[in-house]
Amino acid sequence: MQESRSSAWSGRRRMVVITGVWCYFAALLTVNNHVYPAMMGQPVSWRAAAHFPLITYAIWTVITPLILFFSERIRRLDIKAAAWIAVHSVFAIFILLLIAAAWIPLSPATDGPTGGLRFSWHLLSILFWRSVAWNLWMYWVIVGISYGLDYYFGERDARFRAAQLESQLAKAELEVLKSQMQPHFLFNTLNLISSLVHTDQASADDMIGDLGSLLRMSLESHAGQEVPLAEEMKAIELYLNIQRLRFQDTLTIETRIAANTLDVCVPHLILQPLVENAFRHGISKRVGPGLLRIESSRANGTLMVRITDNGPGSSGGNGQRASGEVTTSGIGLKNTRARLERLYGSRAALRYAGSPMGFSVELEFPVMSVVELHKG
């Protein structure tokens, strides 16, 4: 079974590794604090030698998960390098203030009527500046290690998934083609072409060309699993041209594809089965004009693609279309979700919602451009 980065570097294992690393450094510094003064003729007890290291690295053991969590959140944002440095710098100051505040009750008693330290901004500033350089350096070391681990686990999982997906690509394309070539789809298309041959030869020629291009594109072999959204929309447009001729004036198609999403890579032929589901289970079963809407947007390092139709989106009161139609027909939502999981893990999502007013499917992908895809 595949072990993802999230399972390899999270939860209990993460805390065990963090605690072990800081305990190791605490032990080294304790030995140094005991041995070096003894060699200089000023011996100190083990308790005194361990005081500073134990407090320091106990604080860092608590602080480190917070830094890792913040770094992971920042990685998900699509921000420029200057903004990234600024955000981390501000957060680093916050962490250093937390460390200084944590030292106040843990420091030797030197003030206060009961022998304990009393809080003051002056004391906080002293504790802050006492080790500011070392603490700031440690913060950036932790950030760098977190990025290194993310890269390592990401690359390892990517290679593993690539090996699996390469063998599944041909099967996935054949499943999509099988879905496209279901008898009722071919019958309706060929029947429409037959009726147009004698009445509207130009439209019949266009439909034959679109059908041929659609089937040819489905059969083409691709070296990778992902293509730019612009290329994926070309295949969708061929299918929509056929449906426009089929439904004539009773069909309205709205495409709202944001310009900054066209170069984002998506799984090849991931939208075609979902669009066909919208026609087969929604628009074709509607009495009256049909509406299909395809939208895309990009924000915070994520691509969102939504496919909406105004067909009968709910049956049996369960908020979904008839069981089996959407989730198991062709590649369907079930196989689409499985493919997203293998490609992107938890970074991608598929959501759908149905109501008497229609049905909507929303896909979420991590942003990856053509250049980044080739580099990978």
N, C-alpha and C positions, 0 to 999 in steps of 0.2 A: 504494500500500500504506500502511496506517495506521502511523504512527510513534508508538509509545506513549511515556509519560513515562519508563519505565525505559530505553528505547533512546535517548531524547533527552538524558538527564541521568545517565549512568553510564559506568563504564569509562574508556577512553582519553579520550573527550571531556570527561568530568568533570575528569580530571587536567590536561588542556590548559587548560581554563578557569580552574581554581584557580591553576595555576602562572602563567598570564598575568596574572591579577588581582594576585597578590602581587608579581610582577616590576614591574608598573606602579607600585604604591605604593612599592616599594623604590627605583625610579628617581626618583620625585618627592621622596622624603625625602632621597636622596643629593644631588640638586640643591639642595634647601633647606639641607642641612648644609654645602654648599660655598659657596653664594652669600651666605647671611646673615652668616656670620663675616667674609667678605671685605668686605662692606659696612660692618661694624662695625670694620674695621681690624685684624682678627685672622684672617687667611686660614689655611685648612687645606688639605691636599692632598686630591685626589679619593679616594685610598685610605683616608685617615682618615675622610673624609665618608661613604664607603660601608660602613665596617666595621659599625656598628650596624644600618643598614637591611638589609644582606645577611643577617646572622645572624638578625635578628628575623623577617624574612619568609620565610627558608628554613625556620625552625622552624614558622611558621604554615602553610607549604605542606605540611609533613608532618602537622601536627596537624589541619588542616581536614577531610580525608577521614574521620578518626576521629570528629570532631564530627558530620559529616553522617550517618555510619553509625549513631551512637548516636541522633540525632534521628529517623531513619527507624524504628528499632526502637521508640522510645518512642511514636511516632505510632500504631503498630499496637496498642498496649495501650489497653484501655478504662478509663482512670483519670481521676480528677477533677482539676480545675485545681490545687488545693492540692498534691496528690501530684505532679503534673507539674512544678510549680515546685520542689518539694523535691528531686526526682530530678535535675533539670537543675542545681540549685544545687550539689549534692554532686559531680556530674560535672564542673562548671565548676572547682571547687576542685582536683579531680584533674588536670584539664588544666593549670591554672596551676602546679601542682607539677611536672608534666612539663616545662613551659617553663623553669621555674627550674632544674631539674636539667640540662636541655640546655645552659644557659648556662655551667655550671661549666667544662667542658673547652674552651669556645669563648671564654671571657673572657681578657683580657690576663694574663700571668703575674705574680702578685704574692706567691706563697707557695710553700712546698715546697722541699725540698733540691735538686730538679732544675729549679727555676724554674717549675713548673706549679702550678695550684691543687689543693689537697687538699680532698676532700669533707668537709663537716661540716654538722651541722644548723643551726648559726649562719649559715654561708655560704648555705645553701639558703633560710633564712628571709629573709636580706637580699635575695637575688635575687627571692624570691617577692613581698615587699612593695614592691620597687623600682618595679614597673609593674603592681601588682595592679589598680588602677582601670581602666587602659587595656586590660589583657588581659581583664579580666572584661567590659568593654564590648564588646570585639571578639568574645568568645564568644557573647554574646546577639545581636550583629549577624549572625553566621554562622547561628545557630539561626533567627532571623527570616527571613533570606534563603532558607534551606532550606525553610521552611514556605511562603514566597511562591512559590518555584519549584514546589513540590509542588502548590499550589493552581492555579497557572497551567497546568501541564501536565495536571493532573487535569481542570480545566474544559474545556480545549481538546479533550482526548480524549473527555470526556463528551458534548460537543456533536457531535463527529464520530460517535460511536457512536449517539447518539440519532437522528441523521439516517438512519443505516443501519437501525437497529432499527425505526424507525417504518414503513419500507416492508416490513420482514420480519414484522411482527406478524400481519397477516392470513394470510400464508402459513403461519406457525408454528401458528396456531390451526386452520387447515384441515387441516394435517398431523396434529394431535392428534385432530381430529374423525374424520378418515379412519381413524386407528388404532382409535378407539373403535367405529367402525361396520363393522369387518371382519365378514364374513359369519358366521363361527362365533360371534362374540360376540353379535350380534343374534339369531342362530338359537337359541342356548342361552337367552338372556334371554326371547325371545318364546315359546319352547317351554315354559319354566318358567311364564310367565304363563298360557299356555293351559291347562296342567295344574292351575293353582291356581284358575282361574276357577270351576270346579265343586266344588272341595273346600275352598278357603279363600279366599273372595272378598275378605276384608279384606287378606290378604297380597298378593293379586293387585293390588288397588287401590293398595297401598303401593308395589309394585314398578313399576307403570305410572307413578305419580307421580314416583318417584325417577329412572326412566329419562328421563322427559320433562324433569325439572329438570336432569339431567346434560347432556343434549343441548342444552338451551336455554342453559345456562351456557357450554358450549363454543362456541356460536355468537355469544354476546354480544361486542360490540366494546368494547375497553377503550382509554382514552386513553393510558395508560402501559404500560410493559412489566412493571412490578412491582406486587405487591399484598401486603398483610400476610399473614403465615403463617396467621393465623386464618381469613382468607377462602379461602386455598388449601386449608385442611383441610376447609372446608365442601364443596368439590367432591369431595374424596377420600371424605368420609363418605357422599355420595350413591352413589358407586360401590361402597363397601364394603357399604352396605345391600343392594344387588342381589346381591352375592356371598354375603352371609350367608344370604339366602333360597335361593340356588342350592346352597350346600354344607351348609346346615342345621347339624346338630350336629358335623359333621366339621371345622369351621373355627373356629380361635381367632384373634382379632385383638387385639393389644395396641398401644395408642397411649400413648406416654409423651412428651407435648409439654410442655416446661417453660413455666411461666407467663411468664417473662421473655423468651420467644421469640415470643410471639403477635403482637407489634406490629412485629416485624422484617420488612422487605420482601424478598420472593423473586420470581423471574421467574414471571409468570402461567402457570399450567398446566404447571409444570415437573415436578411430582411425579406427575401422573396417568399418563403413559406408563410410568413406572418401576414404579408399583404394579400396573398392568395386566400388565407383563412378569412380575412376581412370580407372578401367577395363571396367565398363559398358558403360561409356560415352566417354572414351578416347582410351585406347589401343585396345579394341575390334572393334572400328570403323576405326582403322588405317590400311592402306594397307602397309605392310612391317613390319619389326621387331619392337617390342614394348619395351619400357623402363619404369621401375618404380623405383623411388629412394625415400628412406625413410631416413631422417637425423635427428639427434638430437644434441643439444649443450646446454651448461649451462654457463651463465655469469651474474654477477651483481644480483644474487638472482632470476634469471628468467630461465625457461626451454623453449627452442624453438624446436618444432617438425615440419618438413616440408615434405610434400608428393608431389612428382612431377611426371608427366607422359608426354610422348611425343605424346599423341593423339591430335585430333583436338581441340585445346583449345579456339578457337574463332569462333563465328558464328554471322551473322547479323551485323558485324562491331561494336559490343558493348563491345568487350573485354571479354565476358563471353560465357559460353556454352548456348545452347538453353534454353530459359526461362522455368523454372519448372523442368528441369532435375536435376540440381545440388542443387537448393535451396529447393525443396519440396519433392523430391523422398526419401522414407524411412525416416531416421532421418535427412539426408541432412545437408547442411550448416546452414540453418535457425534454425533448432532445436539444432544443435551443438552449435551455438552461444548463443542461449537462455539458454542452460544448463551451459555453461561457465559463463554467466552473473549471474545465480543463485548461482553457486558455489563460484565464486571468485569476483564478482562485476567488478569494473574497473581494477582490478589487472591482468585480463586475456584478451586476444584478439584473434580474428580469422581474418586472412587476406587471400585473394586469388587473383590471377592474371591469365589471360588467354591471349594467343597469338597464331598465326598460328603454332608456334613451340611446343606448349604444354600448360599444365595447372598446376598450383601450388597452394597448400593450406598450410598455415602456422598457427600453433597454438602456443600461448604463455601462459605459466602457471607460477604462483609464485612457487618458489622452496619449497617443503615440503617433508621431508624424512619420511620413515616408522615409525621411532621412534617418530618424531614430530606428525605424524598423530595419533598414539596411545595415546600420551599424551593429544592431543586435544579431 
